[in-house]
Amino acid sequence: MLKRNQLILGNKTLADITEDICKPVETLPSKGWVALFLSAKTLLIFYVIILGIIIANGMGLLGVNHPNGWGTMIITFVFWIGIGHAGTLISAILFLFRQKWRTSVARTAEAMTVFAVMTAGLFPLLHTGRPWLDFWLFPYPNQRGPLWVNFRSPLLWDVFAVSTYATVSIVFWYIGLVPDFATIKDRAKNKFRRLAYGALSLGWRGTARNWSHYEMLYLILAGLSTPLVLSVHTIVSFDFAVASLPGWHTTIFPPYFVAGAIFSGFAMVVTLMTLVRIGIPQFKDYITIDHMEVMNKIIMATGLMVGYAYASEFFIAWYSGNQYERFVFINRAFGPYGWSYWIMVTCNVIIPQLFWFKALRRSIPVMFVVSIFVNIGMWFERYVITITSLHRDFLPSNWGQYAWSFFDSAVLLGSFGMFLTLFLLYLRLFPAVSIAEVKPVLHVGRKDLEPSSGGHH
Amino acid sequence: MAKKRIGGYAGIWTDEHLVVEAARKVHSMGFSKFDAISPYPIHGMEEACGIKRSMIPYVTFGAGTFGLLGGLWFTWWTSAVNWPINVGGKPFFSLPAFIPIIFELTILFAALSSVGALFVLCKLPQVDPPVIDPDLTSHKFAIFIPENDMGYDETKLDQLFKSMGAIETKKVAEF
């Protein structure tokens, strides 16, 4: 039998774990954190101003035009929603598969999900052009009939999918945090911290009866989140696939989008975790090279799935015998936007092949660079899907280029300001590794702690 | 808080395996109202304490069913009854197109109601409930026996806890 590696390094005791994880919350931030936070916050303020200008003047400031009705807003929406998927995969799907290594990364990955979905959620709301009327997206009794929403539209399915996903992810994340908030409350030396974390902990005391209900709820939420997360990107892909536009109208889209979402999400988890390991050095014992390697393996596996989907799309375009379908794909790779297609293929299919080598997938600098490339590649994947399909459809008289403007760049860049500000605040205010979930896996791979009798783990 | 809290006697352990053994012993002696407190869920503790399976799944199933049927009814009533509108010649009641909506509502109702059930069953939220020892959310474990449990005797419990490896025993004014 294969011997298990230690999940948590450094021969910790239970008290050490509490101390290590609570420390960032209880001490003053480092200079590095302050510098990052001020940069992120500046970018966020820039983002707010840019969005204000766009709301005041209209969507025409971005590059959208005829025939490119969808642009940066939708591309970046799909990009951020996709990133969110890895968090739910780690927290829910790996929980159902009893993958014990997930405990160290689940909390932060799920925080990433929540913030990525928040960042993503703004885009379709703004893309409507009149965001002050966005409540029209929800069916509510009104004085126009009542005129109900069109439940047959994939865009409306998206409203329900994304809002359900955001709600359930936040609840799942918060329920996981409750026992850890109680830990911080009980350790608190000053009154304000005790009050704040006491309120957040809802008065949790960890009695066996409560844990029994809690574990059941956690299992159920994991079970509900699993089909939910798969449904969300499936429905996002329906936004494209249900339209009859060549390049969008393909049945492979739902699995292809879900694989791509997990691919990009894990890349973002790796990017963030490499930085968290530098910023909070004691977390290196919890988020070990073994953890990073496992995630890199998932990146490679899902990267190959995405690569297969790219190839399959081309094959089907040729095999369909449909001249419009064939044209769209030839135009995609060799037309005016061919450069974006090849950026996508290089970043998503070629570069992750480095992870075939064990030394490379265990090297922090290599995985950091590769994960950045994957992030770039996955943004371009959505760019390729959206723009290359729209810009040249059936009639040559209907062709045109997307008019990329300063505001497209500003919105894309600014969204990182929003995400990073939230993420950096999270690292300071919340326990970034799940204390109550890490403790039960402390014994894994450790001879001195293996249960002596009756243990069946 | 209007709710009256009860006092009792508690033992504190630092070893996960010993506290499970102690809980098993206390349970076999006939105590029924006792509770074990731990910083994380302990494998085998539920069996040792004789805790029944949580009833949350029934709530989940009920709420999920409500979400499913409610979603089905709502999409049908709005699209085919209240104001039927012809969209691209599709049927007023386009069931396949309504499935994503119905699915999301099923998940939403099931998840939120399950969380609500946890709050009710664990009597959360509580405002600053008394704790036996602040380390019980970090690295210590406790068994608490309320004074109204059958056969409550502080001197006997003190001996029992110590013989089971407790590092500390104490009288708890209210829990």
Interface residues (C-beta under 8 A of the other chain):
Chain A: T13 L14 A15 T18 P139 G145 P146 L147 W148 V149 N150 F151 R152 L156 W157 F160 A161 T164 T167 V168 V171 F172 I175 P179 A182 T183 K185 D186 R187 G198 L202 G203 W204 R205 G206 T207 A208 R209 N210 W211 S212 H213 Y214 E215 M216 L217 I220 L221 L224 S225 P227 L228 S231 I235 F238 I435 A436 E437 K439 P440 P451 S452 G454 G455 H457
Chain B: H17 A23 D35 A36 I37 S38 P39 Y40 P41 I42 H43 G44 M45 E46 C49 I51 R53 S54 I56 P57 T60 F74 T75 T78 S79 N82 W83 I85 V87 G88 K90 S94 A97 F98 P100 I101 F103 E104 L105 I107 L108 A110 A111 L112 S114 V115 A117 L118 F119 L121 C122 L124 P125 Q126 V127 D128 P129 V131 P134 D135 L136 T137 S138 H139 F144
